[in-house]
């Protein structure tokens, strides 16, 4: 995976980063990459004609979801930028990734609720 290639760097210029910490960080990065792929698939799904909103509240919800996608993608790019800079502490990076993973859970839950609501009366 592309993410793993970027992960093998010296955090804060330190040579003695523990193996455990690096493995934990790599695991978080793998989850982040996988979640990004899931979000892309879900984005396609809510943009399908079968998921078109049919009332004003659904239009609002769809608009909120699209804003959520934009925010999620911005977070993803920010984290990848931090990795490419190679001058970020592993603690800060882990915190950012964990926040990103929590954002994914919320977005996934909101998308599932929207799809159930839209397809309930199809």
C-alpha positions in Angstrom: 0.0 0.0 0.0 1.1 3.5 -0.8 0.5 4.6 2.8 3.0 2.1 4.2 5.8 3.4 2.0 5.4 6.9 3.5 5.2 5.6 7.0 8.7 4.3 7.2 10.4 7.5 8.3 12.1 8.9 11.4 9.5 10.7 13.6 10.9 13.9 14.9 14.3 13.0 13.7 14.6 10.2 16.3 16.4 7.0 15.3 15.1 4.9 18.1 11.3 4.9 17.4 10.0 1.7 19.0 8.9 -1.1 16.8 5.6 -1.4 18.6 4.8 2.3 18.1 5.6 2.1 14.4 3.5 -1.1 13.9 0.6 0.6 15.7 0.9 3.6 13.5 1.1 1.5 10.3 -2.0 -0.4 11.5 -3.9 2.9 11.9 -2.7 4.0 8.4 -4.0 0.8 6.9 -7.4 1.3 8.5 -7.4 4.9 7.3 -6.7 3.8 3.7 -9.3 1.0 3.8 -11.9 3.4 5.2 -11.2 5.9 2.5 -12.0 3.3 -0.1 -15.2 2.5 1.7 -16.2 6.2 1.7 -15.6 6.4 -2.0 -17.9 3.4 -2.6 -20.5 4.8 -0.3 -20.3 8.2 -2.1 -21.0 6.5 -5.4 -23.9 4.7 -3.8 -25.7 7.8 -2.4 -25.2 9.5 -5.8 -27.0 6.7 -7.6 -30.4 7.4 -9.0 -32.0 4.9 -6.6 -30.8 7.0 -3.7 -32.2 10.3 -4.9 -34.0 12.4 -2.3 -37.7 12.7 -2.6 -38.5 15.4 0.0 -36.9 18.5 1.5 -35.5 16.8 4.6 -33.8 14.2 2.5 -32.3 16.9 0.3 -30.9 18.5 3.4 -29.5 15.2 4.7 -27.9 14.5 1.3 -26.3 18.0 1.4 -25.0 17.3 4.9 -23.6 13.9 3.7 -21.8 15.6 0.8 -20.3 18.2 3.2 -19.2 15.2 5.4 -17.5 13.6 2.4 -15.7 16.9 1.6 -14.5 17.2 5.2 -13.4 13.6 5.3 -11.4 14.0 2.2 -9.8 17.2 3.5 -8.8 15.4 6.7 -7.4 12.5 4.6 -5.3 14.9 2.6 -4.1 16.8 5.7 -2.9 13.5 7.3 -1.2 12.4 4.2 0.5 15.8 4.0 1.8 15.4 7.6 3.2 12.0 6.6 4.9 13.4 3.6 6.5 16.2 5.7 8.2 13.6 7.8 8.5 16.0 10.7 5.5 15.2 12.8 5.4 13.5 16.1 4.0 10.0 16.1 1.7 11.0 19.0 0.2 13.9 17.0 -0.1 11.7 13.9 -1.9 9.0 15.9 -4.3 11.5 17.4 -5.1 12.9 14.0 -5.7 9.4 12.6 -7.9 8.4 15.5 -10.0 11.5 15.0 -10.2 10.7 11.3 -11.3 7.1 12.1 -14.0 8.4 14.4 -15.2 10.8 11.6 -15.4 7.7 9.3 -17.6 5.9 11.8 -20.0 8.8 12.1 -20.1 9.3 8.3 -20.7 5.6 7.7 -23.5 5.6 10.3 -25.1 8.7 8.7 -24.9 7.2 5.2 -26.5 4.0 6.3 -29.3 5.9 8.0 -29.9 7.9 4.8 -29.9 4.9 2.5 -32.3 3.0 4.8 -34.6 6.0 4.9 -34.5 6.6 1.1 -34.8 2.9 0.1 -37.5 2.2 2.7 -40.2 3.5 0.4 -38.7 2.5 -2.9 
